[in-house]
Amino acid sequence: MSKKADVIIIGGGITGCAILQSLAKYNLKCILLEKEPDIAAGTTKANSAILHAGFDAKPGSLKAQMNVKGNELYHKIKDELDLDIKWTGSLVAATSDEEMATLQDLLERGKVNGVEGLEIWDGDKVREQHPNLSKDIKGALWAPSAGIIWPFGAAVAFAENAVINGAEVIRDCGVTSFNVADGKIVSVETAKGCFKAKYYINAAGLRADEISALAGDNSFTIKPRKGEYVLFDKSAADKMTNGVIFPCPSKNSKGILVCATVDGNVFVGPDAQDQDDKEDTKVTLQGMDAIINSARKLLPEIPVGAAITEFAGLRAVSSTGDFILGKSEKVENLIQAAGIQSPGLTSAPAIAEYITDIVVKELEAAPKQDYKKGRPARHIFHLLDNADKADLIAQNSLYGRVICRCETITEGEIVDAIRRPCGATTVDGVKRRTRAGMGRCQGGFCGPKVIGILARELGVPVSSIRKDRLDGVMYYDKDWKNNDGGRA
Ligand SMILES: Cc1cc2nc3c(=O)[nH]c(=O)nc-3n(C[C@H](O)[C@H](O)[C@H](O)COP(=O)(O)OP(=O)(O)OC[C@H]3O[C@@H](n4cnc5c(N)ncnc54)[C@H](O)[C@@H]3O)c2cc1C
């Protein structure tokens, strides 16, 4: 494959996808290259999923500016892009006089950063809203503009809007080298051939330093910092929280929080472990114990038996201590969107606008007259009332076949997830788009059926369906020969 574009984006996490969507509003040919079989397969899929209000980043830093603006933008685009967001607000809880003083500092910092509506609550008000929280909590900082989001879904929403506006997303397409002449990138070599563009945007997450160095810019490094989590079943929510509860922050992290997800699960985590390996997302028993013990400071009675899985994400910690945004000083047509650690998820729409302004100015691009807002409608079966469920089944009988019993996900939703722009091609791609396999049994029952549906829809043999990345194998039952999505 060999293709030409105005702009090539390297990396399909939330940063790359938001930039692609923002650029798709202009008359520009844009291609996003992602090394994994699906977008949002890196840090974007494993984080705390909080849309931070923006009170804790250092005033004046890019992190502070992008966080506050990004939060504001998510409020604006939520309905247009049909994003799964709940505006829960957030609390930072203090259990000592010293920590109460920290809350005051955070409030002042938040005001400087432009965060609106911050208040300090006393312990009684905190427990009125969240009755399971510890009696030792003396007070908390309330930030009403914070929320929770489904990060993978947000990246997919950005990509879907970009694709319906003519952008291209090419997966399984890792960048391996650049052809550079006179300090300018001429073309990029990938697992799927050579691509040429006028500008190259580096949004490669943990690998952004390597991508930059390949092009000739060694000005920063990225180190991974792991954060482990324990996820609880929805049935535990009543005993835990439906909000976002932080402890007072430490130097390296925002601390072990107790937090709801948009789908009604609850998690505790993350810890902060510096490491060298950019692929190591292993979880450990020690990590799980430490997280749960630390979370007991906020929530004394943790229903440990309701834990359904553990996972870990890797923060991309840059040597500069801040986001790295803008034109490279060493390579003429390289634009960096690197070092995007927390609050990168919240900041993504603001980072996208920041980078778009640069590209539009450089290429004198005009807005697209026929830009299409939004994305194709989704039908989330279990959220419909009975009359709407009946209507939907009457229109398409696949919505009458429940494939994932834990989460009540129908075949209609799975087929739609595969056929959508930038649709799912792997078992995990289906799982992350629909929740099939995310329930209590973690895909034990529906996994083989999902493989069958994928094979049928993509027109490939069952044996070529992947769970996730190339080295990930789905161990399905070899005797399960039914390649028709389990219809028989
Ligand atoms: C534990 C933890 C908790 C967090 N909590 C929050 C939070 O609550 N709120 C918040 O706002 N932020 C949070 N963050 C930060 C947020 O998750 C990240 O800032 C954000 O996901 C970064 O997105 P990204 O697109 O820059 O990187 P990624 O999601 O890592 O995407 C980079 C992409 O580049 C691809 N890539 C790499 N190399 C190549 C190559 N050679 N060719 C092609 N593609 C390549 C990767 O496969 C990947 O898909 C948290 C992070 C962690 C780890």
Ligand as a Chemical Component Dictionary entry (heavy atoms), coordinates in Angstrom:
data_LIG
# 
_chem_comp.id                   LIG 
_chem_comp.type                 NON-POLYMER 
_chem_comp.pdbx_formal_charge   0 
_chem_comp.three_letter_code    LIG 
# 
loop_
_chem_comp_atom.comp_id 
_chem_comp_atom.atom_id 
_chem_comp_atom.alt_atom_id 
_chem_comp_atom.type_symbol 
_chem_comp_atom.charge 
_chem_comp_atom.model_Cartn_x 
_chem_comp_atom.model_Cartn_y 
_chem_comp_atom.model_Cartn_z 
_chem_comp_atom.pdbx_ordinal 
LIG C1  C1  C 0 -3.596 4.857  35.482 1  
LIG C2  C2  C 0 -4.049 6.019  34.628 2  
LIG C3  C3  C 0 -5.123 6.822  35.017 3  
LIG C4  C4  C 0 -5.522 7.898  34.236 4  
LIG N1  N1  N 0 -6.647 8.585  34.569 5  
LIG C5  C5  C 0 -7.048 9.622  33.804 6  
LIG C6  C6  C 0 -8.251 10.304 34.096 7  
LIG O1  O1  O 0 -9.015 9.906  34.968 8  
LIG N2  N2  N 0 -8.558 11.395 33.360 9  
LIG C7  C7  C 0 -7.756 11.853 32.362 10 
LIG O2  O2  O 0 -8.071 12.882 31.787 11 
LIG N3  N3  N 0 -6.648 11.184 32.011 12 
LIG C8  C8  C 0 -6.286 10.069 32.690 13 
LIG N4  N4  N 0 -5.179 9.363  32.359 14 
LIG C9  C9  C 0 -4.396 9.801  31.200 15 
LIG C10 C10 C 0 -5.024 9.370  29.890 16 
LIG O3  O3  O 0 -5.453 8.031  29.943 17 
LIG C11 C11 C 0 -3.991 9.557  28.784 18 
LIG O4  O4  O 0 -3.488 10.864 28.865 19 
LIG C12 C12 C 0 -4.555 9.352  27.406 20 
LIG O5  O5  O 0 -5.261 8.141  27.308 21 
LIG C13 C13 C 0 -3.415 9.360  26.401 22 
LIG O6  O6  O 0 -3.949 9.150  25.130 23 
LIG P1  P1  P 0 -2.998 9.111  23.884 24 
LIG O7  O7  O 0 -3.859 8.993  22.690 25 
LIG O8  O8  O 0 -2.053 10.249 23.929 26 
LIG O9  O9  O 0 -2.111 7.795  24.093 27 
LIG P2  P2  P 0 -2.531 6.265  23.858 28 
LIG O10 O10 O 0 -3.902 5.986  24.270 29 
LIG O11 O11 O 0 -1.449 5.432  24.461 30 
LIG O12 O12 O 0 -2.482 6.138  22.285 31 
LIG C14 C14 C 0 -1.270 6.096  21.572 32 
LIG C15 C15 C 0 -1.470 5.181  20.397 33 
LIG O13 O13 O 0 -0.328 5.209  19.580 34 
LIG C16 C16 C 0 -0.157 3.908  19.042 35 
LIG N5  N5  N 0 1.219  3.751  18.573 36 
LIG C17 C17 C 0 2.338  3.635  19.318 37 
LIG N6  N6  N 0 3.411  3.445  18.517 38 
LIG C18 C18 C 0 2.957  3.459  17.235 39 
LIG C19 C19 C 0 3.570  3.295  15.972 40 
LIG N7  N7  N 0 4.894  3.045  15.851 41 
LIG N8  N8  N 0 2.793  3.377  14.864 42 
LIG C20 C20 C 0 1.455  3.579  14.948 43 
LIG N9  N9  N 0 0.824  3.717  16.144 44 
LIG C21 C21 C 0 1.564  3.662  17.266 45 
LIG C22 C22 C 0 -0.491 3.002  20.217 46 
LIG O14 O14 O 0 -0.796 1.680  19.818 47 
LIG C23 C23 C 0 -1.679 3.731  20.825 48 
LIG O15 O15 O 0 -2.912 3.263  20.326 49 
LIG C24 C24 C 0 -4.790 8.231  33.079 50 
LIG C25 C25 C 0 -3.731 7.415  32.675 51 
LIG C26 C26 C 0 -3.389 6.298  33.422 52 
LIG C27 C27 C 0 -2.333 5.375  32.927 53 
# 
loop_
_chem_comp_bond.comp_id 
_chem_comp_bond.atom_id_1 
_chem_comp_bond.atom_id_2 
_chem_comp_bond.value_order 
_chem_comp_bond.pdbx_ordinal 
LIG C1  C2  SING 1  
LIG C2  C3  SING 2  
LIG C2  C26 DOUB 3  
LIG C3  C4  DOUB 4  
LIG C4  N1  SING 5  
LIG C4  C24 SING 6  
LIG N1  C5  DOUB 7  
LIG C5  C6  SING 8  
LIG C5  C8  SING 9  
LIG C6  O1  DOUB 10 
LIG C6  N2  SING 11 
LIG N2  C7  SING 12 
LIG C7  O2  DOUB 13 
LIG C7  N3  SING 14 
LIG N3  C8  DOUB 15 
LIG C8  N4  SING 16 
LIG N4  C9  SING 17 
LIG N4  C24 SING 18 
LIG C9  C10 SING 19 
LIG C10 O3  SING 20 
LIG C10 C11 SING 21 
LIG C11 O4  SING 22 
LIG C11 C12 SING 23 
LIG C12 O5  SING 24 
LIG C12 C13 SING 25 
LIG C13 O6  SING 26 
LIG O6  P1  SING 27 
LIG P1  O7  DOUB 28 
LIG P1  O8  SING 29 
LIG P1  O9  SING 30 
LIG O9  P2  SING 31 
LIG P2  O10 DOUB 32 
LIG P2  O11 SING 33 
LIG P2  O12 SING 34 
LIG O12 C14 SING 35 
LIG C14 C15 SING 36 
LIG C15 O13 SING 37 
LIG C15 C23 SING 38 
LIG O13 C16 SING 39 
LIG C16 N5  SING 40 
LIG C16 C22 SING 41 
LIG N5  C17 SING 42 
LIG N5  C21 SING 43 
LIG C17 N6  DOUB 44 
LIG N6  C18 SING 45 
LIG C18 C19 SING 46 
LIG C18 C21 DOUB 47 
LIG C19 N7  SING 48 
LIG C19 N8  DOUB 49 
LIG N8  C20 SING 50 
LIG C20 N9  DOUB 51 
LIG N9  C21 SING 52 
LIG C22 O14 SING 53 
LIG C22 C23 SING 54 
LIG C23 O15 SING 55 
LIG C24 C25 DOUB 56 
LIG C25 C26 SING 57 
LIG C26 C27 SING 58 
# 
